[in-house]
Amino acid sequence: MEIQEIKIKSTIDGSEEPSLFDCPPGDKRPLLVGLHSWSFGRENSVKKMLQPCRDRGWALLLPEFRGPNLADNPRAPQACGSRLARQDIVDAVEHICAQHPIDRGKIMLAGGSGGGHMALMMAAYAPQLWRAVDAWVPITDLSAWHRERATGNYVAGMEACCGGAPGASPEVDAEYRDRSPLSHVEALREVNLALHHGRYDQSVPYTHSWRLIQAMQAIGAPRFFFEIFNGRIRNRPCRTRLPAIDY
């Protein structure tokens, strides 16, 4: 399945950032913004999202937002929910809306695992953009996930992105907090949010979603859906599907 690659200039640092984009002919198309998972880049969601979007007549945007959250990513500090990464997604959406017949009232955001983490970060960063946000098995607290994972590529990636392990310095701790959706609950209050997590997920414990939902309930967030399912997928903790939302 072919999809167009485009470059969009960051409004923060001026860098040319890649995205993948597909748009069917016609006027005022809904747009799905699909976010790649923790260890991969923008190509990660093509097979899962491109054909379903074409079947529905939706446009699809797959931004890179500074690449995977891995230690071997030379731009790791710019990845993993940094302000640069967040703004890359806003810049990409604004560029697409300016250049193509997108219905701005029907822009949806979806991602799983690391993409679920970033979907929640973006829901808080630009809540006015999204008709709906669909997050699957997201990491909501990076410091907690660092403790839970203990060793391995995920831990090395977090430390590369945030500047060290939690507790290394006040500056590092601030990075972990700012890049964790659980720190941005107030901004999620008015978002149409669907959250899904596997009870037996071995990569991201379902308690990440559970703590976020409890925090949202505590502030009286009026519009969210929460699902716990029993699924477990080794090494691939999420099977993102397009949300069942009728536009």
C-alpha positions in Angstrom: 0.0 0.0 0.0 1.6 3.3 -1.1 1.4 6.3 1.1 2.9 9.8 0.5 5.9 11.0 2.5 5.9 14.7 3.3 8.1 17.1 5.3 6.8 19.8 7.6 8.8 22.5 9.2 8.7 22.7 13.0 7.5 26.0 14.3 9.8 25.6 17.3 13.2 24.8 15.9 12.7 25.0 12.1 13.7 21.4 11.5 12.1 19.5 8.5 10.1 16.7 10.1 8.7 13.7 8.1 5.2 12.4 8.1 3.2 9.9 6.0 -0.1 11.1 4.5 -2.9 9.7 2.5 -6.1 11.5 1.4 -8.9 10.2 -0.7 -10.5 12.5 -3.3 -13.5 14.6 -2.2 -14.3 17.4 0.1 -14.2 17.8 3.8 -12.7 14.4 4.8 -12.3 13.2 8.4 -8.7 12.9 9.4 -7.2 10.2 11.6 -3.8 11.0 13.1 -2.1 7.7 13.9 0.8 7.6 16.4 3.6 5.1 16.2 4.5 2.9 19.2 7.4 3.2 21.6 10.2 1.4 19.6 9.2 2.3 16.1 8.8 5.3 13.7 6.1 6.5 11.4 5.9 3.4 9.2 4.7 1.4 12.3 1.0 2.1 11.7 0.7 1.9 7.9 -0.5 -1.7 7.7 -2.9 -1.3 10.6 -4.5 2.0 9.6 -4.1 2.8 5.9 -6.6 0.4 4.4 -9.3 0.9 7.1 -9.1 4.6 6.5 -9.4 4.2 2.8 -12.4 1.9 3.3 -14.1 4.7 5.3 -13.0 7.6 3.0 -10.8 9.1 5.8 -7.5 10.9 5.4 -4.6 9.5 7.4 -1.7 11.3 8.9 1.2 9.4 10.5 3.7 11.8 12.0 7.2 10.8 13.1 7.5 13.2 16.2 11.2 12.7 16.5 11.4 9.0 16.2 11.4 6.0 18.6 11.9 6.3 22.3 15.1 4.3 22.2 18.6 4.9 23.4 20.0 4.4 19.9 17.8 7.2 18.5 20.3 10.2 18.2 17.4 12.5 18.9 16.1 10.6 21.9 15.8 13.7 24.2 13.5 15.3 21.6 11.3 12.2 21.4 9.0 10.6 24.1 6.5 13.4 24.6 8.9 16.3 24.6 7.5 19.8 23.7 9.2 19.5 20.3 7.5 16.1 19.6 4.2 17.4 20.7 4.4 20.5 18.5 5.5 18.4 15.6 2.1 16.7 15.6 0.2 20.0 15.9 2.4 21.5 13.1 1.6 18.4 10.9 -2.1 18.7 11.5 -2.2 22.4 10.7 -0.2 21.9 7.6 -2.5 19.1 6.3 -5.6 21.2 7.1 -4.2 24.2 5.2 -3.3 22.1 2.1 -6.1 19.5 1.9 -9.9 19.3 2.2 -10.0 18.2 5.9 -13.1 18.6 8.1 -11.5 20.3 11.1 -14.5 19.2 13.2 -13.6 15.5 12.6 -10.0 15.1 13.5 -9.3 12.0 15.5 -6.2 10.8 17.3 -5.3 7.1 18.0 -2.3 5.1 19.1 -1.2 2.1 21.1 1.5 1.5 23.8 4.0 4.3 23.2 1.5 5.7 20.7 -1.2 5.5 23.4 1.2 7.5 25.7 1.6 10.1 23.0 -2.1 10.2 22.3 -2.8 11.2 25.9 0.1 13.7 25.8 -1.4 15.3 22.7 -4.9 15.2 24.1 -3.6 17.4 27.0 -1.4 19.5 24.8 -3.9 20.5 22.2 -7.4 19.4 23.4 -9.2 21.7 21.0 -7.9 19.9 18.0 -9.5 16.5 18.5 -13.0 15.2 17.9 -12.0 12.1 19.8 -8.8 10.5 21.2 -8.4 6.7 21.3 -5.5 5.4 23.5 -4.6 1.7 23.8 -2.5 0.3 26.6 -0.7 3.6 27.3 2.1 4.4 29.6 0.8 7.2 31.9 3.6 7.5 34.5 7.1 7.2 33.2 8.7 7.1 36.6 6.5 4.2 37.7 7.1 2.4 34.4 10.9 2.8 35.0 10.5 1.1 38.4 8.3 -1.7 36.9 10.5 -2.5 34.0 13.8 -2.4 36.1 16.1 -3.3 33.1 16.1 -3.5 29.4 15.5 -1.4 26.3 12.5 0.4 27.7 14.5 1.6 30.7 17.5 2.6 28.6 15.2 4.5 26.3 13.5 6.4 29.1 16.9 7.4 30.5 18.1 8.5 27.1 14.9 10.6 26.6 14.7 12.1 30.0 18.4 12.6 30.8 18.9 9.8 33.4 17.0 7.7 35.9 14.3 9.1 38.1 15.9 10.7 41.1 19.1 11.6 39.3 18.4 15.3 39.6 15.5 17.7 39.9 15.8 18.5 36.2 15.5 14.8 35.3 12.6 14.3 37.6 10.9 17.3 35.9 11.3 15.7 32.5 9.7 12.5 33.7 6.7 14.4 35.2 6.3 16.6 32.1 6.3 13.6 29.7 3.8 11.6 31.8 0.1 11.9 31.0 -0.8 11.5 34.6 0.7 14.9 35.2 -1.7 16.5 32.8 -5.1 15.3 34.0 -6.7 18.7 34.2 -6.0 19.3 30.6 -7.7 16.0 29.7 -11.0 17.0 31.4 -12.9 18.1 28.3 -11.5 15.7 25.8 -13.6 12.9 24.3 -11.4 10.1 25.4 -11.5 6.3 25.0 -9.0 4.3 27.0 -8.4 0.6 26.6 -6.0 -1.7 28.5 -5.3 -5.4 28.8 -5.7 -6.8 32.3 -2.7 -9.2 31.8 -0.5 -6.9 29.7 3.1 -7.8 30.5 4.7 -4.7 29.0 2.5 -1.9 30.4 0.5 -2.9 33.5 -3.2 -2.0 33.3 -2.7 0.1 36.5 -1.3 2.9 34.3 -4.7 3.4 32.7 -6.5 2.6 36.0 -4.7 5.4 37.9 -5.4 7.9 35.1 -9.1 7.1 35.1 -9.3 7.4 38.9 -7.6 10.8 38.6 -10.1 11.9 35.9 -13.0 10.7 38.0 -11.7 12.7 40.9 -11.9 15.9 39.0 -15.3 15.1 37.5 -14.1 14.7 33.8 -17.4 14.4 31.9 -16.4 12.6 28.7 -14.4 9.4 28.8 -14.8 5.7 28.1 -12.6 3.0 29.9 -12.3 -0.6 28.9 -10.3 -3.4 30.5 -10.0 -6.5 28.4 -8.2 -9.8 29.2 -5.9 -9.8 26.2 -2.1 -10.3 26.4 0.3 -10.1 23.5 3.9 -10.9 24.2 6.3 -8.1 23.0 3.4 -6.4 21.1 1.1 -5.1 23.9 -1.4 -3.5 21.6 -3.5 -4.2 18.6 -4.8 -0.8 17.7 -8.0 -0.8 15.7 -9.9 2.2 14.4 -12.4 3.4 17.0 -16.1 2.6 16.6 -17.0 6.3 16.3 -19.5 7.2 13.5 -18.7 10.5 11.8 
